[in-house]
Amino acid sequence: MLKVLDFELGIKYLDQQLDNKKPIIVGLDDGRNEKYNSDKTTEHFLVIVGKGCENGNKYYRYFDVGTKHLSKGTKETNRLFIKESEQLIQGKHPDGKKTYTVAQVRRN
C-alpha cells in the first residue's frame, strides 16, 4: 500500500497502472471521523478506472463501489482532480455532498 504522503510516487503508480489498463483501489478521507481502520486515514474506498484532462486540470475517473445505484457509481463526472500545488488528489462524492481526498493508493 502506498500512502499519498509521497504524492509524486502515488501519481506515477496510478498513471503506470492505468497505462497498462489496470484499475486501482484508493482509500479516501471523506470527512468522517471513523476509527475502524488502523491508520485512521480512510473511511471509504473507490476504484480509479481512467484519467483525463478538463480545462487544463488533470483528473482520475473513478467508480464508487459503495453505492447501490449503478448510475451514481459509474457517472462520467466521477472525478478526482490532481492538485499539484497542494499535493492532493481530491474530488466530490457522486451527489456532491462530500469531498473525497485520496489518503492511500493500494498496490495491484
C-alpha positions in Angstrom: 0.0 0.0 0.0 1.3 3.4 -0.9 0.3 6.4 1.1 -0.1 9.7 -0.7 2.4 11.2 1.7 4.7 10.6 -1.3 2.5 12.4 -3.8 4.7 12.0 -6.9 5.2 8.3 -6.3 1.4 7.9 -6.0 0.7 9.8 -9.2 3.4 7.8 -11.1 2.0 4.5 -9.9 -1.6 5.4 -10.8 -0.6 6.5 -14.3 1.5 3.4 -14.8 -1.3 1.1 -13.8 -3.9 3.0 -16.0 -1.5 2.9 -18.9 -1.5 -0.9 -18.5 -5.3 -0.9 -18.4 -5.4 -1.9 -14.7 -7.9 -0.2 -12.3 -6.5 0.8 -8.9 -8.2 0.8 -5.4 -7.7 4.0 -3.4 -8.5 4.7 0.2 -10.3 8.0 0.9 -10.7 10.5 3.7 -14.3 11.7 3.3 -14.5 13.9 6.3 -15.9 11.4 8.8 -14.0 10.6 12.0 -14.3 6.8 11.9 -11.8 4.8 13.9 -12.2 1.3 12.3 -9.0 1.5 10.2 -5.7 1.0 12.0 -4.1 4.1 10.4 -7.2 6.2 10.7 -6.8 7.8 7.3 -9.6 6.1 5.3 -13.4 6.0 5.6 -14.2 4.9 2.1 -12.7 3.2 -1.0 -13.0 3.9 -4.7 -11.7 2.2 -7.9 -9.8 4.5 -10.3 -10.6 3.4 -13.8 -9.3 6.2 -16.1 -7.7 9.6 -16.4 -8.3 12.7 -18.4 -8.0 16.5 -18.5 -10.7 19.2 -18.2 -9.9 22.8 -18.9 -6.2 22.1 -18.2 -6.9 20.2 -14.9 -5.8 16.6 -14.8 -8.1 14.1 -13.1 -8.7 10.5 -12.4 -12.1 9.0 -13.2 -13.5 6.7 -10.5 -16.2 4.1 -9.8 -17.8 4.5 -6.4 -18.3 0.9 -5.3 -20.1 1.9 -2.1 -23.4 2.8 -3.7 -26.3 0.5 -4.8 -27.1 2.9 -7.6 -25.1 1.9 -10.7 -25.8 5.3 -12.4 -24.2 7.2 -9.5 -21.3 4.9 -9.0 -20.2 5.0 -12.7 -21.0 8.6 -13.7 -18.7 10.2 -16.2 -18.4 13.1 -13.9 -17.0 11.0 -11.0 -13.6 12.6 -11.0 -10.7 13.2 -8.6 -8.6 16.2 -9.6 -4.8 16.3 -9.2 -4.0 19.4 -7.2 -0.2 19.5 -7.7 0.4 22.7 -5.7 -1.3 21.2 -2.6 -0.1 17.7 -3.3 -3.6 16.3 -3.2 -5.9 14.2 -5.3 -9.4 15.4 -4.5 -12.9 15.3 -5.8 -16.6 15.1 -4.9 -18.9 12.3 -4.0 -21.3 11.5 -6.9 -24.1 13.5 -5.2 -21.7 16.4 -4.5 -22.2 16.4 -0.7 -18.8 15.1 0.4 -15.3 15.9 -0.6 -13.1 12.9 -1.2 -9.3 13.2 -0.6 -7.1 10.2 -1.6 -5.2 9.0 1.5 -4.0 5.7 0.2 -3.1 4.1 -3.1 -3.3 0.3 -3.0 -0.9 -1.7 -5.0 -2.3 -4.2 -7.5 
